[in-house]
Amino acid sequence: MTWPICSDYQEVIQHPKRCFQDPDLKEGQVRVDRYGLPQAITGNFAIVFQVTSPNGQRWAVKCFTREVPSLRERYQAISEHLQRVRLPCMVDFHYLDSGILVRGRWYPILKMHWVEGKPLNAFVRDCLNNHNGRETLQALTQLWLRLAQNLRDKNIGHGDLQHGNVLMVPGSEAPVVFLRLVDYDGMYVPALAQTTSTERGHPNYQHPKRLEQGYYGPDVDRFSHLVIYTALRCLM
């Protein structure tokens, strides 16, 4: 089966009533760029659009550009595990098998709450340019340690911890911020222990042997945890 490309999705998503079945998305408004086209965030094998439903809730709609083995089963296992452990750093999502209609065929999508936050690298850069940045980096380092421990305690491996997938979300009162993780394509949970993953993560955050051998298991995040922790400590 030939999968749609970015321009295919951009074309059909301009008409949400026609291409979606989900009521939140069907009646929603798609975020557009300066040219009036649906704004697309492209990744390795997927594209994300922002859709705002009539009640103001914003959704991240992830559309796939190539086949992912056992896609439904993978996301079902991940969703069930996240529902059980309820970690605050995770974001709820729904896998919709008949998610979007393109050229007369239904393709799957992920529907996830939109997270409005600043990528980790941009947040750290702002800290370095702020006179109170050292204290903020110290607090962030402790947040990162707790997040890493929580993931290990709950038998979760994100699989692609890197600056673009770690968002700093402001709390209701400054300077409180929270860590949120997005992009669960390469996530490991115990129900997937006998499977493999085609996602090997951002190469700058992964151990060379993982890139070569494709390790997928409960310790998949160990190296990226340490890379980010070491970088934060050095910047302090």
matplotlib code that plots the C-alpha trace (Angstrom):
import matplotlib.pyplot as plt

x = [0.0, 1.3, 1.0, 0.2, 2.9, 2.9, 1.2, -1.6, -2.4, -2.2, -4.7, -7.4, -7.0, -8.2, -11.7, -12.0, -15.7, -14.8, -11.6, -12.3, -14.8, -13.8, -16.3, -13.7, -11.6, -14.5, -15.8, -12.3, -10.1, -6.7, -3.8, -2.4, 1.0, 1.6, 0.6, -2.8, -1.8, -2.2, 1.0, 2.8, 5.5, 7.4, 9.2, 10.9, 7.7, 4.9, 3.5, 1.7, -1.0, -2.8, -6.6, -8.7, -12.2, -15.2, -14.8, -11.2, -9.4, -6.3, -5.3, -2.1, -3.1, -0.3, -0.5, 1.8, 3.7, 4.9, 3.8, 4.8, 4.7, 1.9, 1.1, -2.3, -1.0, 2.0, -0.1, -2.7, -0.1, 1.5, -1.9, -2.9, 0.3, 0.3, -3.3, -2.3, 0.8, -0.5, 2.8, 2.3, 5.1, 3.0, 0.2, -3.0, -3.6, -6.0, -5.2, -7.8, -7.6, -9.9, -8.6, -8.3, -9.6, -7.1, -7.9, -10.8, -8.9, -8.9, -5.5, -4.7, -3.9, -2.9, -5.0, -3.2, -3.7, -1.7, 1.2, 2.1, 5.6, 9.2, 11.6, 14.3, 17.2, 15.4, 14.5, 18.1, 19.3, 17.0, 18.3, 21.8, 20.8, 19.0, 20.6, 18.7, 19.5, 21.8, 19.1, 16.6, 19.1, 19.7, 15.9, 15.7, 18.4, 16.5, 13.4, 15.2, 16.6, 13.1, 11.6, 14.3, 13.7, 9.9, 10.3, 12.5, 10.2, 7.2, 9.1, 8.9, 11.5, 10.6, 13.1, 13.8, 14.7, 16.1, 15.6, 12.6, 10.6, 11.1, 8.9, 9.0, 5.4, 4.8, 2.8, 0.0, 2.5, 6.0, 8.7, 7.1, 7.5, 6.7, 8.4, 6.2, 7.4, 5.9, 6.4, 5.8, 6.7, 9.7, 8.3, 9.0, 6.5, 6.6, 3.8, 6.2, 9.1, 9.0, 8.9, 11.4, 11.2, 12.2, 12.7, 16.3, 16.1, 18.0, 21.6, 23.2, 21.5, 21.9, 24.8, 26.5, 25.8, 22.1, 22.3, 24.2, 22.3, 18.8, 18.5, 14.9, 14.2, 13.7, 17.1, 16.6, 16.8, 19.8, 22.3, 20.1, 19.2, 22.9, 23.7, 21.0, 21.9, 25.6, 24.9, 22.8, 25.4, 28.1, 26.0, 25.5]
y = [0.0, 3.4, 5.9, 9.6, 12.2, 15.6, 17.4, 14.7, 15.3, 19.1, 19.0, 16.9, 18.3, 21.7, 20.2, 18.6, 17.7, 15.5, 13.8, 13.1, 10.9, 11.9, 14.7, 16.8, 16.9, 16.9, 20.3, 21.7, 24.4, 23.5, 25.8, 27.3, 28.9, 32.3, 31.0, 29.8, 26.1, 23.6, 24.0, 20.7, 19.5, 16.8, 13.9, 10.6, 8.8, 11.1, 14.6, 16.5, 19.1, 21.2, 21.1, 23.2, 21.8, 24.1, 24.0, 25.4, 22.2, 21.9, 18.5, 17.2, 15.0, 12.7, 11.3, 8.5, 8.6, 4.9, 1.6, 0.9, -2.8, -3.6, 0.0, -0.5, -3.2, -1.0, 2.0, 0.0, -1.5, 1.9, 3.5, 0.8, 1.0, 4.8, 4.7, 2.3, 4.2, 7.8, 9.6, 13.4, 13.8, 11.8, 13.1, 11.2, 10.1, 8.1, 5.8, 6.1, 3.3, 5.0, 8.4, 10.4, 9.9, 10.4, 9.5, 7.3, 5.3, 5.6, 5.8, 5.7, 8.8, 9.6, 12.2, 13.7, 16.7, 19.6, 20.5, 24.2, 24.3, 25.3, 22.7, 21.8, 23.3, 26.7, 26.7, 26.1, 28.8, 31.3, 30.2, 30.9, 34.4, 35.1, 36.4, 33.8, 31.0, 29.1, 28.5, 27.5, 25.0, 23.5, 23.0, 21.6, 19.1, 17.8, 17.6, 15.5, 13.1, 12.5, 12.0, 9.5, 7.6, 7.6, 6.2, 3.4, 2.7, 2.3, 0.2, 2.8, 3.6, 6.6, 5.6, 9.0, 11.4, 14.6, 18.3, 18.3, 15.7, 17.2, 20.3, 22.8, 23.7, 26.8, 26.3, 28.5, 30.6, 31.6, 30.4, 26.9, 24.7, 21.1, 18.5, 16.9, 14.2, 13.9, 11.5, 7.9, 6.1, 4.3, 3.8, 0.6, -0.9, -4.4, -5.7, -5.0, -6.9, -9.5, -7.0, -4.7, -1.1, 0.7, 4.0, 4.4, 8.0, 11.1, 10.0, 12.8, 11.4, 7.6, 5.2, 4.2, 0.5, 1.2, 2.8, -0.2, -3.0, -1.5, -2.3, -2.1, -2.8, -1.4, 0.4, 2.1, 5.6, 5.1, 6.8, 9.7, 10.2, 10.6, 12.8, 15.3, 15.2, 15.7, 18.6, 20.3, 19.8, 21.2, 24.3, 25.0]
z = [0.0, -1.0, 1.9, 1.5, 1.6, 3.3, 0.4, 0.3, 3.9, 3.5, 0.7, 2.4, 5.9, 4.6, 4.7, 8.1, 7.7, 4.7, 5.9, 9.6, 11.4, 14.9, 16.1, 17.7, 14.5, 12.1, 13.4, 14.1, 12.6, 11.2, 12.0, 8.9, 7.9, 6.4, 3.0, 4.3, 4.0, 6.9, 9.0, 9.1, 11.5, 9.7, 11.3, 10.4, 9.2, 10.3, 10.0, 12.8, 12.3, 15.0, 15.0, 17.4, 18.2, 18.7, 22.5, 22.2, 22.9, 20.7, 19.3, 17.7, 14.8, 13.7, 10.2, 9.0, 5.7, 5.7, 7.1, 10.7, 11.6, 14.1, 14.5, 16.1, 18.6, 19.6, 20.4, 22.1, 24.4, 25.1, 25.8, 28.2, 30.1, 30.4, 31.6, 34.4, 35.6, 35.0, 34.9, 34.8, 32.2, 29.7, 27.4, 26.7, 23.2, 21.1, 18.1, 15.4, 12.9, 10.4, 11.2, 8.0, 4.4, 1.6, -2.0, -1.0, 1.6, 5.4, 7.1, 10.9, 12.9, 16.5, 18.3, 21.2, 23.4, 22.1, 24.5, 24.4, 25.7, 24.9, 23.6, 26.1, 24.1, 23.7, 27.4, 28.4, 26.0, 27.7, 31.1, 30.0, 29.0, 32.3, 35.5, 37.5, 35.0, 37.2, 39.8, 37.1, 35.6, 39.0, 39.5, 35.9, 36.6, 39.6, 37.6, 35.0, 37.6, 39.0, 35.5, 34.6, 37.9, 37.3, 33.9, 35.1, 38.1, 35.8, 33.2, 30.4, 27.9, 25.7, 23.0, 21.6, 24.4, 22.8, 22.9, 20.5, 22.4, 25.9, 26.4, 29.2, 30.1, 32.3, 35.4, 36.6, 38.6, 37.4, 37.7, 38.0, 34.9, 34.2, 31.9, 29.3, 26.9, 23.3, 20.4, 21.6, 18.3, 19.8, 23.3, 25.2, 27.7, 29.1, 26.8, 23.9, 25.3, 22.6, 19.7, 18.0, 17.0, 13.8, 15.8, 17.0, 18.2, 17.5, 16.8, 18.9, 22.0, 21.5, 22.2, 19.0, 19.7, 19.9, 16.5, 15.1, 16.9, 17.4, 21.1, 22.3, 25.9, 29.4, 29.4, 26.0, 27.6, 29.9, 27.6, 26.6, 30.3, 31.1, 28.0, 29.0, 32.7, 32.0, 29.7, 32.3, 35.0, 32.7, 32.0, 35.7]

ax = plt.figure().add_subplot(projection="3d")
ax.plot(x, y, z, "-o")
ax.set_aspect("equal")
plt.show()
